[in-house]
Amino acid sequence: MPTNQVYVMPASPAQLGLWLLGELEPGSSAYNVPAAMRLTGPLDANALDTALRLLGERHEILRTTFALHDGEVSQLIHTEPAWRTEHIALDHLTAAEAETELRADTARRAAVPFDLATGPLLRPVLYRLAPQEHVLLLVMHHIVTDGWSMGVILRELAALYAAEDVSAVPAPALQYADFAVWHRDWLAGGVAERQLKYWREEFAEDLFLDLPTDHPRPAVPTHRGDRVTAVLGEGVTERLRALARSQGAGLFTAVQAAFTATLGRHSGQSEVRVGVPAANRAHPHTGDLIGFFANTLVVRTEIDRCAGFRTLLGQVRERLATALDHGDVPFRDIVQELGRGQGRSGNPLFQAMVAEENMPAGFDLAPGLSVGRFDVPNTTAKFDLTLFVGDTPGATRLTLEYSTDLFTAETAERLLGAVLALCRNAVEYPDRPLRSMNVISVEDRVKVSGWSRGASAADGGTDALALFEARAAGTPDAVAAVDAETRVTYAELDRWAGRVAAGLVDTGVVPGDVVGVLVPRSAELVAVMLGVWKAGAAYLALDAGQPVDRLAGLVRDAGATALVGTAAGQEAAGTTPFLDVSALPSRALADAPGTSEIAYVLYTSGSTGRPKGVLVPHSGLANYLHWAVDTYSPDALPVAPVHSSVAFDLTVTSLWVPLVAGGSVHLVPEGTPLDGLVEVLTGPVRPNLVKLTPSHVQALCRLIPEGGLAGLRACFVVGGEALSPVLVERFRTLAPHSSLVNEYGPTETVVGCSVHILGPQDPVPNRPGVPIGRPIAGTGLYVLDEWMVPVPVGVPGELYIGGSGVAWGYLGDGARTAGSFVPDPFDGTPGARLYRTGDLVRHLPDGELEFLGRRDHQVKIRGHRIELGEIENALREQPGVTDALVLAGTDPAGETQLVGYAAGCDDADAARAALARTLPEAMVPAVVIAVPLMPLTPNGKIDRAALPEPDFSRAQAPYRAPRTPEERTVAGLFAEVLGVERVGLNDDFFTLGGHSLLATQLTARIRDTFDVQLPLRELFTHPDITGLTHAITSARRLDARPDLVPTHRDGPLPL
């Protein structure tokens, strides 16, 4: 195994990987390894300095730097250590002041980047806090050390410090460079190929750990991080150790299993991949060496939530053992073999790691001089999450390092608390199904319970009709409804409705029946709907703009007893009795037969293609109306335009809230809903309650000049689609003094069951979408997993809705009703039910609900779960873009691709290029399509079916030959390094088969050919010929600047 030592030695594969990271992220301190120990007792500082210097003389790796040599990354071994121990006295400060200064200074020094080319790669500092209290800080780069090495360093340091004759301390027989050469040759003998076969099979499919994050994932990680720590007590530790021992495992493996289960629960994934560092010191001569031996393994675990922790522990033990059996091949080679991770937006193969703490403590460096723990404040994170396991006497110390790019401290504490909770549950109930294992703290359970329930429901004794009739009796002469031709008072509207009721009863309608309503948007329509209620029936609202055959089908499906409409609508009645509104009886219904329990039937689109008739009860409608009046119009009578079809539940708010509160409704004529709405908003009516969709808001921002609604003090309630923060900003330029309410609610729970209210001065949420808020009165909102178990805070789950607003079900469809309306386990009321929305949401830390999309519309690209709203927001921020939508499509090869639609966009290619600079690779649409405006459905939502089909061939640009001499030279270098015949201007280096090692070779050849210092990161930023040539040209201009030298001062200096 020994080799002759030379000045220049090849870098090991592990070192090459860290060198490449250093080239890609210059100035990063992510791979700094700070280690500090508190020394208590009499210390000979000079002897410690000598011991540290001798340590560097004994181990070449501590006096090694790294650079390209003959095109290869090499170790440059220096004859003497280039570092000296720095001494800092803090003993002039008080104890508290010294500790504060110590923590600040160690944190600052730990974050100072290393220059791998110039070194030194070890920086020792000795702090004096008191005559017999010191702290020794060793900051090293990971390229020269690992966790095991810290134990070697401390053992030798103790021996050298205490030795009267240092020659008596056995010197290492080998050096790290010897291992690097031996390991490379050994792997080349067939070991690597055999082990790579295992990794190819184990990770044939892409998978990304999709933990919910607090912040969007950046295109390039900053590696900023922090840590939270907790302790698993002695009792649980010993019981967990015993449980692990019974399965042939150790405590570390048991904690790894708990961490894996926690990640699975929080991500919702049944397969989890976790990185685990392996010492990689199987050769007996490596145990006393310092260096970067450690290799990273990936353990893939399939979580069966119906099995217990004991079963999971056994699987993790077996998978870890198998990974160790194939753990000699470097992690970088595995990544390269699998063709993963050439981008810069995240770690390849795994995003979370679990590792053992290797900092020894609790021993004596010399008689009377004890070594204790000192934690250097951490400011970096190599991965999304790393759990460090410290097996200390009597307890287990767990430290979670987290990326602050992605997570807040509160989320990290919750994750760590979940690991501890699972460990405690595991020792109590090792065979209980994992799905029922509690991972939510008592504090969070109390919070979630409070967040899930709205205020108490209003008195359910009055329905909407009774509230309207009370207004008609109390303010008979107040204007109730206005259309293009008529102004109707409450008394007139009430009498008109009574005539409709009389006609319906004459037609044979009895309480509990369903009556179709097919009347154009007008005051007459309002009278007919009220008349249906007075007759004791439920109205079926129909849209006159739909085909007659569809209308007739809905009337038949609903089993309508009668259809009320104008003469033009009689064809839709078929054999159903028809009441012409022009032929109503002159008398009003004398004796009301009583109100039906069902207020109305609305049909919504079904996943099978067959529409579903939703039975909405009067009790639920009344609860919503009571709440809405108090919330949307507490200080003034509501005045609202009705501009959408009554077949859409958007109009429930704008129609009935004013009429039960004594306000007025202004009905916009059919055919010009947007123009009519603009006329109402900008005219003398001055409405104070406006219900619309986000697409309507977008259209208003286009049709009305900026500030055009500044005179309104209105409540704009939006629903039906996700609301973006960008649209909120645009709305505020239009109506700066009005409130905007994001109201969420399926038809199956009346119209609104959750709201987030934004007053004119409230900050715009800094999130991909505006939250849907909290439950309204009389409502319960529950975020549950597939077993109807509440999920932890921040974790996506399906939204279940309970309370008085839950519909009775689907008309004539018992099977579908049973599937969507389930018993409510959280409400003790007999017969209480929950509606399964199919929507994915999560609780934010403040209790607000965030809407994430439909459960059945989740998009995955190359193993990454994609949040489409985040991409849409980024697209809306591009020049000229007024609205955006991102969908998933399928290309000719059958691969899922993202398609972006940008309204008002002048240059779709430029917009896509801008997204590529700011979003992770998997989130960049394959195609961006510019459209003049977003097409809308009659209900005011984006009509996805009307959008143009994507042409995925645009994503595969044709070959374009290099044009300039520089481009041809760069293309030739691409071809040489990649071993291909030709390279076009648009060809991507990594798509053509390039990887990090070839990238190093290419940049070395570019430096030699063009005599330019081109950082490796430029190739990752500009992987095509055009971009890289431009980068070379820019670098040559910088290199061509003359040196900055002192100016001669023997004459006058120019001004």
Residue pairs with C-beta under 8 A, 6 or more apart in sequence:
1 174
1 178
1 179
1 182
1 283
1 285
2 173
2 174
2 178
3 177
3 178
3 181
3 182
5 60
5 77
5 175
5 177
5 178
6 77
7 76
7 77
8 69
8 74
8 75
8 76
8 77
9 74
9 75
9 77
9 177
9 180
9 181
10 72
10 73
10 74
10 75
10 180
10 181
10 184
11 19
11 66
11 72
11 73
11 74
11 75
11 180
12 176
12 179
12 180
12 183
12 184
12 292
12 330
13 184
13 330
13 332
13 333
14 292
14 293
14 294
14 295
14 330
14 331
14 332
15 66
15 73
15 75
15 143
15 180
15 292
16 73
16 332
16 997
17 330
17 331
17 332
17 996
18 31
18 141
18 142
18 143
18 292
19 66
19 73
19 116
19 143
20 73
20 996
20 997
20 999
20 1000
20 1016
21 28
21 30
21 31
22 28
22 31
22 114
22 116
22 143
23 1000
23 1015
23 1016
23 1017
24 344
24 1016
24 1017
24 1020
25 220
25 223
25 1017
26 113
26 1015
26 1017
27 113
28 113
28 223
28 380
29 110
29 111
29 112
29 113
29 114
29 223
29 379
29 380
30 223
30 380
30 381
30 382
31 141
31 142
31 143
31 382
32 110
32 111
32 112
32 113
32 114
32 139
32 140
32 141
32 142
32 380
33 139
33 140
33 141
33 142
33 145
34 106
34 109
34 110
34 137
34 138
34 139
34 376
35 137
35 138
35 139
35 140
35 150
35 359
35 376
36 106
36 135
36 136
36 137
36 138
36 374
36 375
36 376
37 135
37 136
37 154
37 359
37 361
37 371
37 372
37 373
37 374
38 133
38 134
38 135
38 371
38 372
38 373
38 374
39 133
39 134
39 135
39 136
39 365
39 369
39 370
39 371
39 372
40 132
40 133
40 369
40 370
40 372
41 132
41 366
41 368
41 369
41 370
42 132
42 368
42 369
43 132
43 134
43 369
44 161
45 87
45 126
45 128
45 134
47 161
48 85
48 126
48 136
48 157
48 161
49 84
49 85
49 126
50 160
51 157
51 160
51 161
52 85
52 124
52 157
53 81
53 84
54 160
54 166
55 62
55 153
55 156
55 157
55 160
56 62
56 63
56 80
56 81
56 83
56 122
57 63
57 80
57 81
58 156
58 171
58 172
59 172
59 175
59 176
59 289
59 290
59 291
60 77
60 175
60 176
60 177
61 144
61 145
61 175
61 176
61 177
61 289
61 290
61 291
61 292
62 81
62 121
62 122
62 144
62 290
63 77
63 78
63 79
63 80
63 81
63 82
63 119
63 120
64 75
64 76
64 77
64 78
64 119
64 121
64 144
64 177
65 75
65 76
65 78
65 116
65 117
65 118
65 119
65 120
65 121
66 73
66 74
66 75
66 76
66 116
66 117
66 143
67 73
67 74
67 76
67 116
67 117
68 74
68 1000
68 1004
69 76
71 1001
71 1004
71 1005
73 1000
75 177
75 180
77 177
78 119
81 120
81 122
82 119
82 120
83 120
83 122
83 123
83 124
85 124
85 125
85 126
86 123
86 124
86 125
86 126
87 125
87 126
87 128
88 105
88 125
88 126
88 127
88 128
89 127
89 128
90 97
90 98
90 101
90 102
90 127
90 128
90 129
91 98
91 128
91 129
91 130
91 131
93 101
95 129
95 130
98 129
99 129
102 127
102 129
102 135
103 377
104 377
105 127
106 125
106 127
106 135
106 137
106 374
106 376
106 377
107 376
107 377
107 378
107 379
109 123
109 125
109 137
109 139
110 137
110 139
110 376
110 377
110 378
110 379
111 379
111 380
112 123
112 139
114 121
114 141
116 141
116 143
121 140
121 141
121 143
121 144
122 138
122 139
122 140
122 144
123 137
123 138
123 139
123 140
124 136
124 137
124 138
124 139
125 136
125 137
125 139
126 134
126 135
126 136
126 137
127 134
127 135
127 136
127 137
128 134
129 135
135 374
137 376
138 153
142 292
143 292
144 290
144 291
144 292
145 153
145 290
145 291
145 292
146 277
146 279
146 291
146 292
146 293
146 294
147 277
147 279
147 294
147 355
147 356
147 357
147 358
148 279
148 281
148 293
148 294
148 358
149 289
149 290
149 291
149 292
149 293
150 358
150 359
150 360
151 358
151 360
152 287
152 288
152 289
152 290
153 290
154 360
154 365
154 371
156 169
157 365
158 363
158 364
158 365
158 366
159 169
160 166
160 169
161 365
161 366
162 365
162 366
163 169
172 288
172 289
173 285
174 285
174 286
174 289
175 289
176 289
176 290
176 291
176 292
176 293
179 283
179 286
179 289
179 291
179 293
182 283
183 328
186 328
187 328
187 329
191 328
191 329
192 328
192 329
192 333
195 326
195 327
195 328
195 329
196 329
196 333
196 334
196 337
198 322
198 326
199 326
199 329
199 334
199 337
199 338
200 337
200 338
202 298
202 300
203 273
203 298
203 300
203 334
203 338
203 340
203 349
205 863
206 340
206 862
206 863
207 269
207 271
207 273
207 863
208 346
208 351
208 862
208 863
208 864
208 865
208 922
209 263
209 267
209 269
209 272
209 273
209 350
209 351
209 352
209 384
210 267
210 268
210 269
210 864
210 865
211 263
211 266
211 267
211 351
211 352
211 384
211 385
211 406
212 266
212 267
212 794
212 795
212 796
212 842
213 406
213 407
214 406
214 407
214 408
214 411
214 794
214 845
215 405
215 406
215 407
216 768
216 867
216 870
217 345
217 346
217 405
217 406
217 920
218 345
218 405
218 920
219 344
219 345
219 917
219 918
219 919
219 920
219 921
220 344
220 345
221 344
221 345
221 346
221 403
221 405
222 405
223 380
223 381
223 382
223 403
223 405
224 379
224 380
224 381
224 403
224 404
224 405
225 378
225 379
225 380
225 381
225 382
225 401
225 402
225 403
225 404
226 378
226 379
226 381
226 401
226 402
226 404
226 409
226 412
227 378
227 399
227 400
227 401
227 402
228 399
228 400
228 402
228 409
228 412
228 413
228 416
229 397
229 398
229 399
229 400
229 416
230 398
230 416
230 417
230 420
231 395
231 396
231 397
231 398
232 240
232 395
232 396
232 397
232 398
232 420
232 423
233 395
234 394
234 395
236 396
236 423
236 424
236 427
237 251
237 394
237 395
237 396
239 427
240 251
240 254
240 255
240 396
240 423
240 426
240 427
241 250
241 251
241 254
243 254
243 309
243 310
243 313
243 426
243 427
243 430
244 250
244 251
244 253
244 254
244 313
247 310
247 313
247 314
247 317
248 317
249 313
249 314
249 316
249 317
251 389
251 391
251 396
252 354
252 356
252 389
252 391
253 313
253 316
253 317
253 320
254 313
254 423
254 426
255 354
255 387
255 389
255 396
255 398
255 419
255 423
256 274
256 276
256 299
256 316
256 320
256 354
256 389
257 301
257 309
257 312
257 313
257 316
258 309
258 419
258 422
258 423
258 426
259 274
259 352
259 354
259 387
259 419
260 272
260 274
260 299
260 301
260 303
260 312
260 316
261 303
261 309
261 312
261 422
261 434
261 437
262 415
262 418
262 419
262 422
262 439
263 269
263 272
263 274
263 352
263 385
264 270
264 272
264 301
264 303
264 305
265 418
265 434
265 439
265 791
265 792
265 795
266 415
266 418
266 792
266 794
266 795
268 785
268 795
268 796
269 303
270 302
270 303
270 304
270 305
271 300
271 301
271 302
271 303
272 300
272 301
272 303
273 298
273 299
273 300
273 301
273 349
273 350
274 298
274 299
274 301
274 350
274 352
274 353
274 354
275 296
275 297
275 298
275 299
275 347
275 349
275 350
275 352
275 353
275 354
275 383
276 296
276 297
276 298
276 299
276 320
276 323
276 353
276 354
276 355
277 294
277 295
277 296
277 297
277 353
277 355
278 294
278 295
278 296
278 297
278 323
278 324
278 327
279 293
279 294
280 293
280 294
280 295
280 327
280 328
281 287
281 293
282 328
286 293
295 327
295 328
295 330
295 331
296 331
296 353
297 320
297 323
297 324
297 327
297 331
298 323
298 331
298 334
298 349
298 350
299 316
299 319
299 320
299 323
300 319
301 312
301 315
301 316
301 319
302 315
303 312
303 434
304 311
304 312
304 434
305 433
305 434
305 435
305 787
306 433
306 434
306 435
307 433
307 434
308 429
308 430
308 431
308 432
308 433
308 434
309 422
309 425
309 426
309 429
309 430
309 431
309 432
309 434
309 437
310 430
310 431
311 431
312 434
313 426
332 996
334 349
335 341
335 348
335 349
336 995
336 996
336 997
338 348
338 349
339 995
340 348
340 349
341 347
341 348
341 349
342 990
342 994
342 995
342 996
342 1020
343 920
343 921
343 990
343 1020
344 1020
345 920
345 921
345 922
346 384
346 920
347 382
347 383
347 384
350 383
351 383
351 384
351 385
352 383
352 384
352 385
352 386
352 387
353 382
353 383
353 385
353 386
353 387
354 386
354 387
354 388
354 389
355 386
355 387
355 388
355 389
356 388
356 389
356 390
356 391
357 388
357 389
357 390
357 397
357 399
359 373
360 371
361 371
361 372
361 373
362 370
362 371
362 372
362 373
362 393
363 370
363 371
364 370
364 371
365 371
378 401
381 401
381 402
381 403
381 404
382 401
383 401
383 403
384 402
384 403
384 406
384 407
385 400
385 401
385 402
385 403
385 407
385 412
385 415
386 400
386 401
386 402
387 398
387 399
387 400
387 401
387 416
387 419
388 397
388 398
388 399
388 400
388 401
389 396
389 397
389 398
390 396
390 397
390 398
390 399
398 416
398 419
398 420
400 412
400 415
400 416
400 419
402 411
402 412
402 415
407 415
408 845
410 845
411 794
411 845
414 441
414 444
414 792
414 793
414 794
417 441
418 439
418 440
418 441
418 792
421 438
421 439
421 440
421 441
422 437
422 439
425 432
425 437
425 438
425 439
426 437
429 437
435 785
435 787
435 789
436 787
436 789
439 792
440 448
440 790
440 792
440 793
444 792
444 793
445 790
447 793
447 847
448 783
448 790
448 793
448 843
450 847
451 774
451 781
451 843
451 847
452 775
452 780
452 781
452 782
452 783
452 826
453 775
453 779
453 780
454 774
454 775
454 776
454 777
454 778
454 779
454 780
454 781
454 803
455 777
455 778
456 777
456 778
457 623
457 777
457 778
457 803
457 804
458 622
458 623
458 626
458 627
458 777
458 778
459 626
460 619
460 622
460 623
460 804
462 470
462 622
463 595
463 599
463 618
463 619
463 621
463 622
464 533
464 599
464 618
464 621
464 622
464 625
464 656
464 659
464 660
465 530
465 533
465 534
465 595
465 618
466 595
467 622
467 625
467 660
468 490
468 494
468 530
468 659
468 660
469 494
471 478
471 480
471 490
471 659
471 660
471 661
471 662
472 480
472 490
472 491
472 493
472 494
474 662
475 490
475 662
476 489
476 490
476 491
476 494
477 489
477 490
477 491
478 489
478 490
478 662
478 664
479 487
479 488
479 489
479 490
479 664
480 488
480 489
480 490
480 492
480 493
480 526
480 659
480 664
480 665
481 487
481 488
481 493
481 523
481 526
481 527
481 659
481 664
481 665
481 666
481 667
482 488
482 523
482 664
482 665
482 666
482 667
482 685
483 521
483 522
483 523
483 524
483 666
483 667
483 669
484 522
484 667
484 669
485 522
486 522
486 523
486 524
487 523
488 496
488 523
488 526
488 527
490 662
493 523
493 526
493 527
493 530
494 530
495 588
496 524
496 527
496 531
497 527
497 528
497 530
497 531
497 533
497 534
497 588
498 531
498 534
498 588
498 589
499 527
499 531
499 584
499 585
499 586
499 587
499 588
499 589
500 527
500 528
500 530
500 531
500 532
500 534
500 535
500 564
500 579
500 581
500 584
501 531
501 532
501 534
501 535
501 588
501 589
501 592
502 584
502 585
502 587
502 588
502 589
502 590
503 531
503 564
503 579
503 583
503 584
503 585
504 515
504 531
504 532
504 535
504 537
504 562
504 564
504 579
505 535
505 589
505 593
506 585
507 561
507 562
507 577
507 579
508 561
508 562
508 577
509 515
509 535
509 536
509 537
509 561
509 562
510 536
510 537
510 561
510 593
511 535
511 536
511 537
511 593
511 594
511 595
511 596
512 536
512 537
512 538
512 596
512 597
512 598
513 535
513 536
513 537
513 538
513 560
513 561
513 562
513 596
514 537
514 538
514 539
514 540
514 558
514 559
514 560
514 561
514 598
514 601
514 811
515 532
515 535
515 537
515 538
515 539
515 540
515 560
515 561
515 562
515 563
515 564
516 539
516 540
516 542
516 554
516 555
516 558
516 560
516 562
516 563
516 564
516 565
516 572
516 573
516 576
517 525
517 528
517 529
517 532
517 539
517 540
517 541
517 542
517 563
517 564
517 565
517 646
518 542
518 544
518 551
518 563
518 564
518 565
518 566
518 569
518 572
519 525
519 528
519 544
519 564
519 565
519 566
519 569
519 581
520 544
520 566
520 669
520 670
521 642
521 643
521 645
521 646
521 667
521 668
521 669
521 670
522 667
522 669
523 667
524 581
525 646
525 667
526 655
526 659
526 665
526 667
528 539
528 564
528 581
529 539
529 541
529 646
529 655
531 564
532 538
532 539
532 564
533 539
533 595
533 596
533 599
534 589
534 592
535 589
535 593
536 592
536 593
536 594
536 595
536 596
537 561
537 596
538 596
538 598
538 599
538 600
538 601
538 615
539 599
539 600
539 601
540 554
540 555
540 558
540 560
540 600
540 601
540 613
541 600
541 601
541 602
541 645
541 646
541 647
542 551
542 554
542 555
542 569
542 572
542 647
543 551
543 645
543 646
543 647
543 648
543 938
544 568
544 569
544 670
545 645
545 670
545 938
546 647
548 571
548 572
551 569
551 572
552 571
552 572
552 573
552 574
554 603
554 611
554 613
555 563
555 572
555 573
555 574
555 576
556 574
556 576
557 603
557 611
557 613
557 811
557 812
558 601
558 603
558 613
558 811
559 811
559 812
560 576
561 576
561 577
562 576
562 577
562 578
562 579
563 569
563 570
563 572
563 573
563 576
563 577
563 578
563 579
564 578
564 579
564 581
565 572
565 573
565 578
565 579
565 580
565 581
566 580
566 581
566 582
567 580
567 582
569 578
570 578
570 580
595 618
596 618
597 617
597 618
597 619
597 808
598 615
598 616
598 617
598 618
598 808
599 616
599 617
599 618
599 620
599 621
600 616
600 621
601 613
601 614
601 615
601 616
601 811
602 613
602 614
602 616
602 647
602 648
602 649
602 747
603 611
603 612
603 613
603 614
603 647
604 611
604 612
604 614
604 746
604 747
604 748
605 611
605 612
606 612
606 816
607 856
612 810
612 811
612 813
612 816
613 810
613 811
613 812
613 813
614 747
614 748
614 807
614 809
614 810
614 811
615 807
615 808
615 809
615 810
615 811
616 747
616 750
616 807
616 808
617 807
617 808
619 804
620 749
620 750
620 804
620 805
620 806
620 807
621 652
621 656
621 750
623 750
623 777
623 778
623 803
623 804
623 805
624 652
624 750
624 751
624 752
624 753
624 776
624 805
625 656
625 657
625 660
626 777
627 776
627 777
627 778
628 653
628 657
628 752
629 638
629 657
629 660
629 661
631 755
631 757
631 776
632 638
632 653
632 657
632 689
632 715
632 717
632 741
633 657
633 658
633 661
633 663
633 688
633 689
633 715
636 688
637 658
637 661
637 662
637 663
637 664
638 657
638 658
638 661
638 663
638 688
638 689
639 658
639 663
639 664
639 665
639 666
639 685
639 686
639 687
639 688
639 689
640 653
640 654
640 655
640 657
640 658
640 663
640 664
640 665
640 666
640 687
640 688
640 689
640 690
640 691
641 654
641 665
641 666
641 667
641 668
641 676
641 677
641 680
641 681
641 685
641 687
641 690
642 651
642 654
642 655
642 665
642 666
642 667
642 668
643 654
643 668
643 673
643 674
643 676
643 677
643 680
643 692
644 650
644 651
644 654
644 673
644 691
644 692
644 938
644 939
644 940
645 651
645 938
645 939
646 655
648 720
648 938
648 939
648 940
649 747
649 750
649 751
650 691
650 692
650 693
650 719
650 720
650 751
650 939
650 940
651 691
652 750
652 751
653 689
653 691
653 717
653 743
653 751
653 752
654 665
654 689
654 690
654 691
655 665
657 663
657 689
658 664
658 665
658 689
659 665
663 689
666 680
666 685
666 687
668 676
668 677
668 679
668 680
669 676
673 940
674 696
674 699
674 700
674 703
675 703
677 692
677 696
677 700
678 700
678 703
678 704
680 687
681 687
681 690
681 700
681 704
681 709
681 712
682 704
682 708
682 709
686 711
686 712
687 712
687 714
688 712
688 713
688 714
688 715
689 714
689 715
689 717
690 714
690 715
690 716
690 717
691 717
691 718
691 719
692 700
692 716
692 717
692 718
692 940
693 718
693 719
693 720
693 721
693 939
693 940
693 941
694 718
694 720
694 721
694 722
694 723
694 724
694 727
695 721
695 883
695 934
695 936
695 940
695 941
695 942
696 718
696 940
697 716
697 718
697 727
697 730
697 731
698 727
698 730
698 882
698 883
698 903
698 934
699 936
700 709
700 734
701 727
701 730
701 731
701 733
701 734
701 882
702 882
702 933
704 734
706 733
706 734
707 733
707 734
707 736
708 734
709 734
709 735
709 738
710 735
710 736
710 737
711 737
712 735
712 737
712 738
713 737
713 738
714 735
714 738
714 739
715 738
715 739
715 741
716 731
716 735
716 738
716 739
716 740
716 741
717 741
717 743
717 752
718 740
718 741
718 742
718 743
719 742
719 743
719 744
719 745
719 751
719 752
720 939
720 940
720 941
721 941
721 942
722 769
722 770
722 851
722 853
722 869
723 742
723 769
723 770
724 768
724 769
724 770
724 869
724 872
724 873
724 876
725 764
725 765
725 766
725 767
725 768
725 769
725 770
725 873
726 873
726 876
726 877
727 876
727 883
728 740
728 758
728 764
728 765
728 770
729 764
731 740
732 740
732 760
732 764
736 760
737 760
738 760
739 757
739 758
739 759
739 760
740 757
740 758
741 755
741 756
741 757
741 758
742 755
742 756
742 757
742 758
742 770
742 771
742 772
742 773
743 751
743 752
743 754
743 755
743 772
744 752
744 753
744 754
744 755
744 772
744 773
744 849
744 851
745 751
745 752
745 753
745 754
745 805
746 753
746 801
746 835
746 837
746 839
747 807
748 801
748 806
748 807
748 820
748 821
748 835
748 837
749 779
749 801
749 803
749 805
749 806
749 807
749 835
750 805
750 807
752 776
753 775
753 776
753 779
753 781
753 801
753 803
753 805
754 772
754 773
754 774
754 775
754 776
754 779
754 781
754 849
755 772
755 773
755 774
755 776
756 770
756 771
756 772
756 773
756 774
756 848
757 773
758 764
758 770
764 770
765 771
767 850
768 867
768 869
768 870
768 872
768 873
769 850
769 851
769 869
769 873
771 844
771 848
771 849
771 850
771 851
772 841
772 848
772 849
772 850
772 851
773 848
773 849
774 781
774 847
774 848
774 849
775 781
775 803
776 805
778 803
778 804
778 805
779 801
779 802
779 803
779 804
779 805
780 801
780 802
780 803
780 824
780 826
780 827
780 834
781 799
781 800
781 801
781 802
781 849
782 790
782 799
782 800
782 801
782 802
782 826
782 834
783 790
783 791
783 795
783 796
783 797
783 798
783 799
783 800
783 841
783 842
783 843
783 849
784 790
784 791
784 797
784 798
784 800
785 791
785 797
785 798
786 798
788 800
788 822
788 825
790 797
791 797
791 842
793 842
793 843
793 845
794 842
794 843
794 844
794 845
795 842
796 840
796 841
796 842
796 852
797 840
797 841
797 842
798 836
798 837
798 838
798 839
798 840
798 841
798 855
799 837
799 839
799 840
799 841
799 849
800 822
800 834
800 835
800 836
800 837
801 834
801 835
801 837
802 824
802 826
802 827
802 832
802 833
802 834
802 835
803 827
806 821
806 833
806 834
806 835
807 821
807 835
809 816
809 817
809 820
809 821
810 816
810 817
810 820
819 836
820 835
820 836
821 833
821 834
821 835
821 836
822 833
822 834
822 836
823 832
823 833
823 834
824 832
824 833
824 834
826 834
838 854
838 855
838 856
839 851
839 852
839 853
839 854
839 855
840 851
840 852
840 853
840 854
840 855
840 858
841 849
841 850
841 851
841 852
842 849
842 850
842 852
843 849
843 850
844 850
852 867
852 869
853 867
853 868
853 869
857 888
858 865
859 865
859 866
859 868
859 888
859 896
859 898
860 866
860 896
861 896
861 897
861 898
861 922
861 923
862 922
864 920
864 922
864 923
866 888
866 898
866 922
866 923
867 923
868 886
868 887
868 888
868 898
870 919
870 923
871 886
871 898
871 900
871 915
871 919
871 923
871 925
872 884
872 885
872 886
872 900
873 884
874 915
874 918
874 919
875 881
875 884
875 886
875 900
875 902
875 911
875 915
875 928
876 882
876 883
876 884
878 902
878 905
878 910
878 911
878 914
878 915
879 906
880 904
880 905
880 906
881 902
881 903
881 904
881 905
881 911
882 903
882 904
883 902
883 903
883 904
883 933
883 934
884 900
884 901
884 902
884 903
885 900
885 901
885 934
885 942
885 944
885 947
886 898
886 899
886 900
886 901
886 925
887 898
887 899
887 901
887 944
887 947
888 896
888 897
888 898
888 899
889 896
889 897
889 898
889 899
889 950
889 952
890 896
890 897
891 897
891 926
891 952
891 955
892 952
897 925
897 926
897 927
897 950
897 952
897 955
898 923
898 924
898 925
898 926
899 925
899 926
899 927
899 928
899 929
899 950
900 911
900 912
900 915
900 925
900 927
900 928
900 929
901 928
901 929
901 931
901 934
901 947
902 908
902 911
902 928
902 929
902 930
902 931
903 930
903 931
903 932
903 933
903 934
904 930
904 932
904 933
905 911
905 928
905 930
905 931
906 930
907 930
908 928
908 929
908 930
909 928
911 928
911 930
912 924
912 925
912 927
912 928
915 923
915 924
915 925
915 928
916 924
926 950
926 952
926 955
927 950
927 951
927 952
927 954
927 955
929 947
929 948
929 950
931 947
931 948
934 942
934 943
935 942
935 943
935 946
935 947
936 942
936 943
937 943
957 986
959 982
959 984
959 986
959 987
960 984
960 985
960 986
961 984
961 985
962 968
962 970
962 971
962 983
962 984
962 985
962 1025
963 985
964 1029
966 1029
966 1032
966 1033
967 985
967 1025
967 1026
967 1029
969 1009
969 1010
970 1006
970 1025
970 1028
970 1029
970 1032
971 982
971 983
971 984
971 985
971 1025
973 1002
973 1005
973 1006
973 1009
974 980
974 983
974 987
974 989
974 992
974 1002
974 1025
975 981
975 982
975 983
976 1005
977 994
977 998
977 1001
977 1002
977 1005
978 989
978 992
978 993
978 994
978 998
980 992
980 993
983 992
983 1025
984 1025
985 1024
985 1025
985 1026
986 1024
986 1025
986 1026
987 1024
987 1025
988 1023
988 1024
989 999
989 1002
989 1019
989 1023
989 1024
989 1028
990 1023
991 1023
994 1002
994 1023
999 1016
999 1019
999 1020
1000 1016
1002 1019
1003 1014
1003 1015
1003 1016
1003 1018
1003 1019
1006 1012
1006 1014
1006 1028
1006 1032
1007 1013
1007 1014
1010 1032
1010 1036
1011 1039
1012 1032
1012 1035
1012 1036
1012 1039
1013 1035
1013 1039
1014 1031
1014 1032
1014 1035
1018 1028
1018 1031
1018 1035
1019 1028
1021 1027
1021 1031
1022 1028
1022 1030
1022 1031
1047 1053
